Amino acid sequence: MANNQGDKPTKKVIYLIRHGETACNRQGVVQGSGIDSDLNELGQAQAAAFYEAYKHLPFHKVYTSALKRTHQSVKGFIEDGLEWEQHAGLNEISWGIREGKIPNSKDDSYYANLIDNWVAGNTTMPAEGGESPQDVINRQKPVFDLILARPEEEVILVAMHGRAIRILLTMLLERPLHEMDSFPHANLCLYKLIYDYETQKFFAELECDVSHLFGLEEFEG
């Protein structure tokens, strides 16, 4: 995507994925940055399916959070020798004192109130003992500033987390932070983003794409 004169590339392509399924996802356990869970059997199959679908692409680097469920989701690419960086700034939001628990009816009310506040624009309100969406943006931005400062990495793969991706997309696509829930996500879904260095703008070419997961129904249940 460099111009004909051999100058620096003018565009960057980012394949942004959410990690595959974990036992916590399956059981409904609150899983934030403080829970470092492994992929379950379905999650491993999802990771393998994504690898098979996209292993042909000329990725220059893979970026992940510091949590192993993202590492395991791109295991095939790492094992192929693709250069890899992990950044805690890409971790999931901290849900605070309720992480590691299955929400009860009282917790459900707490989360409903928290999300309602975020949707209403109170995005500096943190989870109890945890982070706010604005806290997450503040740690994501330096990582993406670093990524964008590397135009030679024309095609990259980034593995992250559901809420963190929703938050990130508001920043990259210049949407208000309180609109984060307008971005759907699923385990091992893909957002394909294009960044234009000339306009300094992102646009989404694919949103929450799971076509690479077709045929995995036998692993669910």
N, C-alpha and C positions, 0 to 999 in steps of 0.2 A: 504493500500500500504506500510505498514511497513514490515520489513523482519521477518523471522521466529523466530528470537531471541528476538522479542519484542522491538527492537531498534526504534529510530525515523523513521518516514516515509521516504521513499527514493524518492517519487514522490508527486507532487501536481497537481491537476486538476483544471483548471480555466475555467469557463464558462463565456465568455466575450460577453456582448450584447450591442447593441446600443439601445437607448431609442425608444419608440414607436412614432408614428406620432403626430405632433402638428399642430395647425392652421398655424403657421409660415412655417412649411414644406410644407403644402398644398398650401399656397399662394405664396411661393417663397421668403419669407422675410428672410433676412440675420439674422441668429440666432446663435450668439456666446455665450461667457461666460457672457456677459452683459444682455442677454435676458432670463428671468426666466419664460418661458412659460409652460402652462399645456398641457397634452395630449388631443387631440381631441377625438371624438367618435371612430374613427378607431384606434387611438393609444391605447385607453383603451381596445378595443377588442383584439388588438395585444398582449397587456400585459396579458390579461386573457388567451389567447390561449397559450402563452409561459408558464404561470403558470400551466395550465392543463397538458401540455406536460412534464414538468420537476419537478412538485411538489413532485414526489416520490423519488427524489435523496436526499442523505444524506448530504446536504450542511451544512458546519460548520459555515459559516458566509456569509453575503452579504455586498459588498462594493459598494458605489455609489459616484458620484460627489456631489457637494453641491447644484446642481440645481434640482428643483422639478420634472422636466420631467423624470429624472432617478429614483427618489424616487417612482413616480407613476408607472413606468414600472416594479417595483418589489414589488408592493403593497401587492400582495397575500402572498409572502414569509415573508414580514415584519409582516403582520397581523397574520401569523402562529406562530410568536414568534421567528423567526430566528434572531440571533444577527446581528446588523447592524451598520456599520460605514460609515460616509460620509467624503470625503476629497476634499477640493477645488483644490488640485493638480490634480484631475481627471476631472476637468471642461473642457468644450469645449475651443478651441482656442479663444482668443479675436480677433474679426475681426475689432475692433476699431470704427472709427467714422461712418462707414456705417452699423453698426448693427441696426436692427429694421426697415430697409428700403427694399423695393423691388428694385433690381438693375435696373437702366436705361441703355441705350446704353453706356454712358460714364463709368458707374460703371462696366459694362461687360468688357470693354477694360482694366480697372484698374485691375480687378480680373484675367483676362487672362494674363496680364503682370506679376502680382504677382506670379501666379502658374507657369508660364514659368520660372521665376527666381528660384523658388524652385526646379523645375525639373532639371534645369541646375546646381544645386548644391549650390545656394545662399540661404541656409536654415536659415541663420541668418537675412535675410531681413524680417522686421516685416510688418504686415498690418498697415496702417496709423492710429496711435493712439492705436494700439493693439499689438499683439504678433507675434513673428516668430515661426516656428516649433522648433527651438532650445530652445526657451524660454519654450515651452510646455514640451519638453523632460526634461528640467532642473527641472520642478516642478513635473513631473510624477515619475521620478526616485526615490526620497525619499519614495514615497508611495509604490512603488513596492519593494523597499528594505525592507520596513516594512512587507509587505505581505509575501515575501520569507523568512523572519526571523521567521516566524510562521509555521514551518513544521507540527505542530499538526493540523492545519486547512487544512486537506487533500483535501477537495473539496469545492471550493468557487464560488460564483456568483459575477460578477463585472458588473455594469451598467454604461455606459459612453456615448460618443458622437462620431459622424461620423469622423470628421477630427482628433479628439484626439485619436481615435482608430487607424486610419491609422498611425499616428505618433508613438504611443505606439508599434505597431506591428513591426516597423523597429527596435526598441530597443530590444524587446524581442526575435525576430527571427534573430537578428544580420544582418540586411540589412542596406544599406546606407540610411540615412534619406531622400535623394532626391528621393528615390524609393517609398515613402509613397503612391502615387496614384496607385501603382500596387495592392493595397489591396482594393477590392470592399466592399461596405457597403450598407445596406438598413435599413429602420426602423425596429427595433426589430429583426435584424439578429443576428446570433450566431457564434462566433469563440470559438471552444473548444481547449484549449491549455494544453499541458502536460509539466511540469517542472521536470527534473531529477536532484535531489540534488547531485548525484555522479558526473555527467558530467557537471553540472551547465549549461545545455542547455534546451531550449524550442523547441518543435515542435508542429505544428498545426494538430490536428486530424480532425477538421471540419473548413471550411472557408466560412463565409457569408452564413450560412445555414438558410433557411427560411421555411423548410418543416413543421414546427409547425404552420405556418400561412395559410396553404392550407385551402380553404373554407371560407376565409374572403372577397372574391371578392364583396359580396353584400354590403359591407361597403364603397366601393370606388365609386367615382363619383364626 
